[in-house]
Amino acid sequence: MRYVSKFALPMAVALLGLSASANAVIISGVYNTGLGINGTALAAGDGQTDAHYTVVSSDAPGVVAGTSALTYYNPAYLQDGPLSRIVNALGDGTGTAGTTTTFATTFSLAGFDSMNATLSGQALFDNFGEVFLNGNQVGGTITGFGSLSPFGTNSNFFVAGLNTLSFVLHNEGGPEAFQVAGLTVTAAPLAGAVPEPASWALMLVGFGMTGAAVRRRSRAMTVAN
C-alpha cells in the first residue's frame, strides 16, 4: 500500500504561493539616462541624443519642450559609467540660475498588475531635483552631483498602461544636469498570463522535492511494516 505524506499538500500550497511572489518580472523598456536604443551605449562625448528622456517643460533660455536629453559631462560630477551617463537639455555647460527644467520618460504596465508594481533607482542633480511617478513625488529632494541618491516606491502611484516618470531639475547657477542609474520597475503578469520560465523552474524543483519526500515516507513505512 502506498502512503502520501501529510506534509505533501501543505508543501505544494506553499510552493505555489512562493511561485506567485516570484512571478514578478523586470519590466522592459525602462532605461537609465545616457543610453541609446534598447539600452545600448551611446558614442562618447557631449551632445549625444538620449531619446528615452524628453524635455516636457522649461523656463530656461534656449531649452525647447519636446526635445530629447543630451549627454553632458563636467569633471565635478560623479564619473559616467557604461550603464548610465549624465544628461541635460543643451548638451553643454550652459545654465541659468533660478530656472527649472522637467524631463520625462515612460514605460508600460499593460498586461501587468500595476497595484503591486515596484520602482527603484538612483539619481543626482546639479543643483537639486525631485522625482515624480505619474505626478506623485517618490522620495525626497535630491541635492548635489558628487554621488547618486536612491528613490523608489511600491505604492499605488502606478497606473495600468502607460506610466510617466518625471525628473524636475532646478538650477542655482552654472551648468545644470542630472543622471539616473539602476532604474528598475517590476510587476507580476495579470491573472491568466503565462509565468516566466524562471517561475516554472522554481515550481518544478519544489514539486520534485515534494515527490522525493513522499517516496522516502513510503519506503520508511514499508520497512516498518
C-alpha positions as CSV (number, residue, x, y, z in Angstrom):
1,M,0.0,0.0,0.0
2,R,1.4,3.5,-0.9
3,Y,1.1,6.3,1.6
4,V,1.1,10.0,0.9
5,S,3.0,12.2,3.4
6,K,0.7,14.5,5.4
7,F,3.2,17.3,4.5
8,A,2.8,16.9,0.7
9,L,-0.3,19.1,0.3
10,P,0.9,22.0,2.6
11,M,4.3,21.9,0.8
12,A,2.6,22.1,-2.6
13,V,0.4,25.0,-1.5
14,A,3.4,26.9,0.0
15,L,5.4,26.3,-3.3
16,L,2.5,27.7,-5.3
17,G,2.5,30.8,-3.1
18,L,6.2,31.2,-3.5
19,S,5.9,30.9,-7.2
20,A,3.2,33.6,-7.3
21,S,5.5,36.1,-5.5
22,A,8.5,35.1,-7.6
23,N,6.4,35.7,-10.7
24,A,7.2,39.4,-10.6
25,V,9.4,40.3,-13.5
26,I,11.6,43.2,-14.6
27,I,9.6,45.4,-17.0
28,S,11.3,46.1,-20.3
29,G,11.5,49.5,-21.9
30,V,12.9,51.2,-18.7
31,Y,16.2,52.9,-19.3
32,N,18.9,54.9,-17.4
33,T,19.9,58.2,-18.7
34,G,22.6,58.5,-21.4
35,L,21.7,55.2,-23.3
36,G,20.7,54.6,-26.8
37,I,18.2,52.3,-28.5
38,N,17.5,49.2,-26.4
39,G,19.8,50.3,-23.7
40,T,23.0,50.3,-25.9
41,A,25.8,52.7,-25.0
42,L,25.9,56.0,-26.8
43,A,29.0,57.3,-28.5
44,A,31.5,59.1,-26.3
45,G,31.4,62.9,-25.8
46,D,28.8,65.6,-25.1
47,G,25.7,66.2,-27.1
48,Q,24.8,62.6,-27.8
49,T,21.0,62.2,-28.1
50,D,19.2,60.3,-25.4
51,A,15.8,59.7,-27.0
52,H,14.4,57.9,-23.9
53,Y,14.2,61.2,-21.9
54,T,12.4,64.3,-23.2
55,V,12.0,67.9,-22.0
56,V,8.4,68.4,-21.1
57,S,8.7,71.9,-19.7
58,S,11.3,74.6,-19.0
59,D,11.8,78.2,-18.3
60,A,15.5,78.2,-19.1
61,P,16.6,80.2,-22.1
62,G,17.2,78.1,-25.3
63,V,15.5,75.0,-23.9
64,V,12.6,73.8,-26.1
65,A,9.9,71.4,-24.8
66,G,9.7,68.2,-26.8
67,T,13.5,67.9,-27.4
68,S,15.5,64.9,-26.3
69,A,18.0,65.0,-23.5
70,L,21.7,65.2,-24.5
71,T,24.8,63.8,-22.8
72,Y,26.9,66.3,-20.9
73,Y,29.8,65.7,-18.5
74,N,31.6,68.1,-16.1
75,P,34.7,67.0,-14.1
76,A,32.9,68.0,-10.9
77,Y,30.3,65.3,-11.4
78,L,30.4,61.7,-10.4
79,Q,32.1,59.7,-13.1
80,D,30.0,58.5,-16.0
81,G,29.6,54.7,-16.3
82,P,28.9,52.3,-19.2
83,L,25.3,51.8,-17.9
84,S,24.4,55.4,-17.2
85,R,25.5,58.8,-18.3
86,I,24.8,62.4,-17.2
87,V,22.5,64.4,-19.4
88,N,20.9,67.9,-19.7
89,A,18.8,69.8,-22.2
90,L,21.5,71.5,-24.3
91,G,24.5,69.1,-24.3
92,D,26.9,71.7,-22.8
93,G,27.6,73.7,-19.7
94,T,25.1,76.4,-20.4
95,G,22.8,77.1,-17.4
96,T,20.7,79.9,-16.0
97,A,20.2,80.4,-12.2
98,G,16.7,80.2,-10.9
99,T,15.3,78.1,-13.8
100,T,13.6,74.7,-13.7
101,T,13.5,72.0,-16.5
102,T,11.4,68.9,-16.3
103,F,12.4,65.7,-18.2
104,A,10.2,62.6,-18.6
105,T,10.5,59.0,-19.6
106,T,7.6,56.5,-20.0
107,F,7.1,52.8,-19.5
108,S,4.1,50.5,-20.0
109,L,2.5,48.1,-17.5
110,A,-0.1,46.8,-19.9
111,G,-0.7,43.1,-19.1
112,F,0.9,43.5,-15.6
113,D,-0.5,44.1,-12.1
114,S,0.0,47.8,-11.6
115,M,-1.2,47.6,-8.0
116,N,1.7,45.5,-6.9
117,A,4.5,47.1,-9.1
118,T,7.7,48.4,-7.6
119,L,10.1,51.1,-8.8
120,S,13.7,51.8,-7.7
121,G,16.7,53.8,-8.9
122,Q,19.3,56.3,-8.1
123,A,19.7,59.9,-9.3
124,L,21.9,63.0,-9.0
125,F,21.0,66.6,-9.9
126,D,23.0,69.8,-10.5
127,N,21.9,71.6,-8.4
128,F,18.9,69.8,-7.0
129,G,15.7,68.0,-8.1
130,E,12.8,65.7,-7.4
131,V,11.4,62.6,-9.0
132,F,7.7,62.0,-9.7
133,L,5.7,59.0,-10.8
134,N,2.5,60.0,-12.6
135,G,2.6,63.3,-10.8
136,N,3.3,61.9,-7.3
137,Q,6.7,62.6,-5.7
138,V,8.7,59.5,-4.9
139,G,11.5,60.1,-2.4
140,G,12.7,63.4,-1.2
141,T,14.5,66.3,-2.8
142,I,17.9,65.1,-4.1
143,T,20.7,67.7,-3.8
144,G,24.3,67.5,-5.1
145,F,26.1,65.9,-8.0
146,G,29.0,64.2,-6.3
147,S,27.0,61.0,-5.6
148,L,23.8,59.2,-6.5
149,S,20.9,59.1,-4.1
150,P,18.2,56.4,-4.0
151,F,14.5,56.9,-4.9
152,G,11.6,54.5,-5.3
153,T,8.1,53.4,-4.5
154,N,5.8,50.3,-4.2
155,S,2.7,52.4,-3.7
156,N,-0.4,52.7,-5.8
157,F,1.1,55.6,-7.8
158,F,1.4,53.2,-10.8
159,V,-1.4,53.0,-13.4
160,A,-2.4,50.3,-15.8
161,G,-1.0,51.0,-19.2
162,L,1.4,53.9,-19.8
163,N,3.3,55.4,-16.8
164,T,5.3,58.6,-16.7
165,L,8.4,59.1,-14.6
166,S,9.5,62.8,-14.4
167,F,12.7,64.4,-13.2
168,V,12.4,68.1,-12.2
169,L,15.8,69.8,-12.4
170,H,16.4,73.1,-10.6
171,N,19.5,75.2,-11.4
172,E,21.0,77.7,-8.9
173,G,23.7,78.8,-11.3
174,G,26.3,77.5,-13.7
175,P,25.9,74.2,-15.5
176,E,22.8,72.0,-15.0
177,A,22.4,68.3,-15.5
178,F,21.0,65.1,-14.0
179,Q,21.6,61.4,-14.1
180,V,19.5,58.3,-13.5
181,A,21.1,54.9,-12.7
182,G,19.9,51.5,-11.7
183,L,16.4,52.3,-12.8
184,T,14.2,49.2,-12.4
185,V,10.5,48.5,-12.5
186,T,9.0,45.1,-11.5
187,A,5.5,43.8,-11.7
188,A,3.7,40.4,-12.0
189,P,1.7,39.4,-15.0
190,L,-2.1,39.8,-14.6
191,A,-4.1,36.6,-13.8
192,G,-4.2,34.2,-16.6
193,A,-0.8,35.3,-18.0
194,V,1.8,32.6,-18.5
195,P,4.5,32.6,-15.8
196,E,8.1,33.4,-16.7
197,P,10.4,30.4,-17.3
198,A,12.2,31.1,-14.0
199,S,8.9,30.8,-12.1
200,W,8.1,27.4,-13.8
201,A,11.6,26.1,-12.9
202,L,11.0,27.0,-9.3
203,M,7.7,25.2,-9.2
204,L,9.1,22.1,-10.8
205,V,12.0,21.9,-8.4
206,G,9.6,22.4,-5.5
207,F,7.3,19.7,-6.7
208,G,10.3,17.4,-7.2
209,M,11.3,17.9,-3.6
210,T,7.7,17.1,-2.5
211,G,7.7,13.9,-4.6
212,A,11.1,12.8,-3.1
213,A,9.7,13.4,0.4
214,V,6.6,11.3,-0.4
215,R,8.8,8.4,-1.7
216,R,11.0,8.4,1.4
217,R,8.0,8.4,3.6
218,S,6.5,5.4,1.7
219,R,9.8,3.4,1.9
220,A,10.1,4.1,5.6
221,M,6.6,2.9,6.3
222,T,7.1,-0.2,4.2
223,V,10.3,-1.2,6.1
224,A,8.5,-0.6,9.4
225,N,5.7,-3.0,8.4
